[in-house]
Amino acid sequence: MNLNPAPELAPQLKQLRLSGILDSLEARNREAIHGKLAYTDFLALLISDEVARREQKKFTSRLRRAQFRTTKTLDQFDFDRLPQLNRALVHDLATGRYLHEKAPVLIVGPCGTGKSHLAQALGHCAVRQGVDVIFTTCATLTHSLNAARATGAYERKLATLARVPLLIIDDFGLKPLRSPADEDLHDLIAERYEQASTIVTSNLDFPEWDQAFPANRLLASASLDRLRHNAYCLVLDGQSYRAPKQVSSPSRPGPAKASK
């Protein structure tokens, strides 16, 4: 009995763009024969394999487009180091409800407290939920918009960034925004306002965010009002996990005793 029907089915499966079934066809065929499965059960297994394969392919593609710095997940986040952090809110955000609300998420705290990790972890949750995500620093974001202006592609670039369901902007306020970066960021925030979710991380406390727009306080007010409206806020207050480890100095041996 031929346990491998792949040679006969391969051309048809490729024509139907179902060639991924070939990866599990032989194993599933053996399973069906030995388990005496009904034809419909055998077909259900193959279809289930194909659906899982396609979902994994989509997930991998979304993860690549997100451009995360590293694979940071919520399981890897050390909540014990930040006892004051609203853990319940973090887990609620992980469900993706804010994405349906098209609400911003603002994360602040000193350097090294895990803001970028948490933002990327929430982004990773969104990717798993089938949401397209882009992760970028504020400096890289504004630079890319300015570069697009130089080539006449500013409007197209702005529209692309405005449409992405979740945009994560890391290190907001790390450097002062000069013209035209302040105007570009304002335009993007205005386009995304109540249309898509944005996660922003910053070393600045919330009252200090207007300092990121030193040259134009009017732009600061207009941009920050939109970001803060209906936003979920997380404050990470703790010791930096980048702090150097304390190494105890080795004890010095005492003076050698004179031998008698």
C-alpha positions in Angstrom: 0.0 0.0 0.0 1.3 3.4 -0.9 1.7 5.4 2.3 3.0 8.5 0.5 0.5 10.0 -1.9 2.6 13.2 -2.2 4.0 12.5 -5.7 0.5 12.3 -7.2 -0.9 15.2 -5.2 2.0 17.6 -5.3 1.2 19.3 -8.6 -2.4 19.9 -7.7 -1.6 21.2 -4.3 0.9 23.6 -5.7 -1.7 24.8 -8.3 -4.2 25.4 -5.4 -1.5 27.1 -3.3 -1.8 24.4 -0.7 1.7 23.0 -1.1 2.3 23.4 2.7 0.1 20.4 3.2 2.9 18.3 1.7 4.9 19.0 4.9 2.6 16.8 7.0 0.8 14.8 4.4 2.9 11.6 4.8 2.7 11.6 8.6 -1.1 12.3 8.6 -1.6 9.6 6.0 0.1 7.0 8.1 -1.8 8.2 11.1 -5.1 7.8 9.2 -4.3 4.3 8.0 -3.1 3.0 11.4 -5.9 4.8 13.3 -8.5 3.8 10.7 -9.7 7.4 10.6 -12.7 8.4 8.5 -11.9 10.4 5.4 -13.5 13.5 6.9 -11.3 13.2 10.0 -8.2 12.8 7.8 -9.2 15.8 5.8 -9.8 17.8 9.0 -6.3 17.1 10.2 -4.7 18.3 7.0 -6.8 21.4 7.0 -5.9 22.1 10.6 -2.2 21.7 9.8 -2.5 24.1 6.9 -4.4 26.7 8.9 -1.7 26.5 11.7 1.1 26.8 9.1 -0.5 29.9 7.5 -1.1 31.5 10.9 2.6 30.9 11.9 3.7 32.4 8.6 1.6 35.5 9.2 2.9 35.8 12.7 6.5 35.5 11.6 5.9 38.2 8.9 4.2 40.6 11.4 7.0 40.0 13.8 9.6 40.9 11.2 7.7 44.0 10.1 7.4 45.2 13.7 11.2 45.7 13.9 11.4 45.0 17.6 15.0 45.4 18.9 14.8 42.1 20.7 12.2 39.5 21.5 10.9 40.9 24.7 7.8 39.2 26.1 5.6 39.8 29.1 6.7 36.5 30.6 10.2 37.8 30.7 9.3 41.0 32.5 10.4 41.2 36.1 7.4 42.6 37.9 8.9 41.9 41.3 11.5 44.6 40.7 8.7 47.2 40.3 6.3 46.5 43.2 4.5 49.8 42.6 3.7 49.1 39.0 0.0 48.5 38.2 0.3 44.9 37.3 -3.4 44.4 36.7 -3.4 47.3 34.2 -0.5 45.7 32.4 -2.2 42.4 32.0 -5.4 44.2 30.9 -3.4 46.0 28.2 -2.0 42.6 27.1 -5.5 41.5 26.2 -5.5 44.2 23.5 -8.7 46.0 24.6 -6.9 49.4 24.2 -6.4 48.5 20.5 -10.1 48.3 20.0 -10.6 51.5 21.9 -7.8 53.1 19.7 -6.4 54.5 22.9 -2.8 55.6 23.6 -0.6 53.9 26.2 2.0 56.2 27.9 4.9 54.6 29.8 7.3 56.7 31.9 10.1 56.0 34.3 13.8 56.5 34.8 16.4 54.9 32.6 16.8 51.1 32.9 13.4 50.4 34.6 12.1 48.4 31.6 10.0 50.9 29.6 11.2 49.6 26.2 10.9 46.0 27.4 7.3 46.6 28.5 6.4 48.4 25.3 7.8 45.7 23.1 6.1 43.0 25.2 2.7 44.7 24.7 3.6 44.9 21.0 4.4 41.2 20.9 1.0 40.5 22.5 -0.6 42.5 19.7 1.3 40.7 17.0 0.1 37.4 18.4 -3.5 38.8 18.2 -3.0 39.4 14.5 -2.3 43.1 14.8 0.3 44.9 12.6 2.9 46.7 14.8 5.8 49.1 14.1 8.4 49.8 16.8 10.7 52.7 16.4 12.5 55.3 18.5 11.3 58.9 18.4 14.6 60.0 16.7 14.4 57.4 14.0 10.8 58.1 13.4 11.2 61.8 12.8 14.4 61.2 10.8 12.5 58.8 8.5 9.8 61.4 7.9 12.3 64.1 7.1 14.1 61.8 4.8 10.9 61.0 3.0 10.2 64.8 2.6 13.6 65.1 0.8 12.5 62.5 -1.8 8.9 63.8 -2.2 7.5 60.8 -0.4 6.5 62.5 2.9 2.7 62.2 2.4 3.0 58.6 1.5 5.2 57.9 4.5 3.0 59.8 6.9 -0.1 57.9 5.6 1.6 54.6 6.1 2.6 55.4 9.6 -0.9 56.8 10.4 -2.6 53.6 9.3 -0.6 51.0 11.2 -2.9 49.7 14.0 -0.2 50.0 16.7 2.8 52.3 16.6 5.3 52.2 19.4 7.4 55.3 19.8 10.3 54.7 22.2 12.5 57.3 24.0 10.2 60.3 23.4 11.8 63.4 24.8 15.3 61.9 25.0 16.4 64.7 22.6 14.6 68.0 22.0 12.5 68.1 18.9 13.7 70.8 16.4 11.9 71.9 13.3 10.7 70.1 11.2 10.8 67.1 13.6 8.4 68.7 16.0 5.9 69.4 13.2 6.3 66.0 11.7 5.6 64.3 15.0 2.6 66.5 15.6 1.2 65.7 12.2 1.5 62.0 12.8 -0.1 62.2 16.3 -2.9 64.2 14.8 -3.5 61.7 12.0 -3.6 58.8 14.5 -5.7 60.5 17.1 -8.7 58.3 17.8 -7.9 56.3 14.7 -5.2 53.9 15.9 -3.3 53.1 19.1 0.1 54.5 20.0 2.4 53.4 22.8 4.9 56.1 23.9 7.8 55.6 26.3 9.7 58.5 27.9 12.3 59.2 30.7 10.4 62.5 31.3 7.6 62.7 33.9 4.3 63.5 32.4 4.3 67.2 33.4 7.7 67.5 31.7 6.6 66.2 28.3 6.2 69.7 26.8 10.0 70.1 27.2 10.3 67.8 24.2 9.0 70.8 22.0 11.3 73.6 23.2 10.8 75.7 20.0 7.0 75.5 19.8 4.9 75.3 22.9 1.7 75.5 20.8 2.7 72.3 19.0 3.5 70.8 22.3 0.1 71.6 23.7 -1.8 70.3 20.6 0.3 67.1 20.4 0.2 66.2 24.1 -3.5 66.9 24.5 -4.2 64.3 21.8 -1.7 61.8 23.3 -3.1 62.2 26.8 -6.8 62.0 25.9 -8.2 58.7 27.1 -4.7 57.3 27.5 -3.6 54.5 29.8 -0.7 55.6 31.9 2.0 53.4 33.4 4.7 54.6 35.8 7.8 52.5 36.3 9.6 53.6 39.4 12.4 51.5 40.6 16.1 50.8 40.4 17.7 50.4 37.0 18.3 46.8 36.0 21.3 48.1 34.1 23.0 49.0 37.4 26.4 47.3 37.7 26.6 44.3 40.0 28.2 44.9 43.4 31.3 42.8 43.7 32.6 42.3 47.1 36.4 42.9 47.4 38.3 39.7 48.4 39.5 39.7 52.0 43.2 40.3 52.3 45.2 37.6 54.1 46.6 38.6 57.4 50.3 39.0 58.0 52.2 35.8 57.9 53.2 34.5 61.3 56.8 34.0 61.9 57.7 30.4 62.1 59.2 29.3 65.4 
